[in-house]
Amino acid sequence: MGKFLPAIVALVVGIVIGGYGALSLGGGAMMGAGAATGLVTGMCSVVEAAEQTALLTPEQIDQVLARAAENMSSGELPEGAEIAGSSEQCAEALAKLRAAQ
């Protein structure tokens, strides 16, 4: 009994610390994925609206998206994040998001 109690206490403490660590890492990864999705959704939604209201031509949209991708590539993107570089990529990204809803 003398060695059993400390072993149980160590097991419980290990589970608590391991659970906290796993939740912290998992939460950070989910936040990064959410930020990447939000970035693409926001950017592509604005571009799609500009195209629908005839404020920008498809060629101008491609230029704007290419420039935005260039600007963002110099900063840090969350792991797995992709920046749409053309109106076709935006349409694909928005179609995936709409299908996932």
C-alpha positions as CSV (number, residue, x, y, z in Angstrom):
1,M,0.0,0.0,0.0
2,G,2.9,2.3,0.6
3,K,4.0,2.4,-3.1
4,F,0.5,2.1,-4.5
5,L,-0.8,5.5,-3.3
6,P,2.0,7.6,-4.6
7,A,1.7,5.8,-8.0
8,I,-2.0,6.6,-8.2
9,V,-1.3,10.3,-7.3
10,A,1.4,10.5,-9.9
11,L,-0.9,8.9,-12.5
12,V,-3.7,11.4,-11.8
13,V,-1.3,14.4,-11.8
14,G,0.2,13.1,-15.1
15,I,-3.2,12.8,-16.7
16,V,-4.2,16.3,-15.6
17,I,-1.0,17.8,-16.9
18,G,-1.1,15.8,-20.1
19,G,-4.7,16.7,-20.7
20,Y,-4.0,20.4,-20.2
21,G,-1.1,20.3,-22.6
22,A,-3.0,18.4,-25.2
23,L,-6.0,20.8,-25.0
24,S,-3.6,23.8,-25.2
25,L,-1.9,22.5,-28.3
26,G,-5.2,21.4,-29.9
27,G,-6.8,24.7,-29.2
28,G,-3.9,26.6,-30.8
29,A,-4.1,24.5,-33.9
30,M,-7.9,25.0,-34.2
31,M,-7.4,28.8,-33.7
32,G,-4.9,28.8,-36.5
33,A,-7.2,26.9,-38.8
34,G,-10.0,29.3,-38.0
35,A,-7.9,32.3,-38.7
36,A,-6.8,30.9,-42.1
37,T,-10.4,30.1,-43.0
38,G,-11.6,33.5,-41.9
39,L,-8.8,35.3,-43.9
40,V,-9.7,33.5,-47.1
41,T,-13.4,33.8,-46.6
42,G,-13.2,37.6,-45.9
43,M,-10.9,38.3,-48.8
44,C,-12.8,36.2,-51.3
45,S,-16.2,37.5,-50.2
46,V,-15.0,41.1,-50.8
47,V,-13.5,40.2,-54.2
48,E,-16.7,38.4,-55.2
49,A,-18.8,41.4,-54.2
50,A,-16.6,43.7,-56.1
51,E,-16.9,41.6,-59.2
52,Q,-20.7,41.2,-58.9
53,T,-21.1,45.0,-58.6
54,A,-18.8,45.6,-61.6
55,L,-16.3,47.6,-59.6
56,L,-13.4,45.3,-60.7
57,T,-12.9,43.2,-63.8
58,P,-11.7,39.6,-63.5
59,E,-8.3,40.7,-64.6
60,Q,-8.2,43.4,-61.9
61,I,-9.4,41.0,-59.3
62,D,-6.5,38.6,-60.2
63,Q,-4.1,41.5,-59.8
64,V,-5.5,42.5,-56.5
65,L,-5.4,38.9,-55.2
66,A,-1.9,38.3,-56.5
67,R,-0.8,41.4,-54.7
68,A,-2.6,40.4,-51.5
69,A,-1.0,36.9,-51.6
70,E,2.4,38.6,-52.1
71,N,1.8,40.9,-49.2
72,M,0.7,38.0,-46.9
73,S,3.5,35.7,-47.9
74,S,6.0,38.1,-46.3
75,G,4.2,37.6,-43.0
76,E,3.4,34.5,-41.0
77,L,0.5,32.5,-42.0
78,P,-1.0,29.7,-39.9
79,E,0.1,26.3,-40.9
80,G,-1.8,24.9,-43.8
81,A,-3.2,28.3,-44.8
82,E,-3.4,29.1,-48.4
83,I,-4.1,32.5,-49.9
84,A,-6.2,32.6,-53.0
85,G,-4.3,34.2,-55.8
86,S,-7.0,34.4,-58.5
87,S,-10.7,34.7,-58.8
88,E,-11.0,31.0,-59.8
89,Q,-9.2,30.0,-56.5
90,C,-11.6,32.3,-54.6
91,A,-14.6,30.7,-56.2
92,E,-13.3,27.3,-55.3
93,A,-12.6,28.3,-51.7
94,L,-16.0,29.8,-51.3
95,A,-17.7,26.8,-52.9
96,K,-15.9,24.5,-50.4
97,L,-16.9,26.7,-47.5
98,R,-20.5,26.8,-48.7
99,A,-20.6,23.0,-49.1
100,A,-19.2,22.5,-45.6
101,Q,-22.1,24.6,-44.1
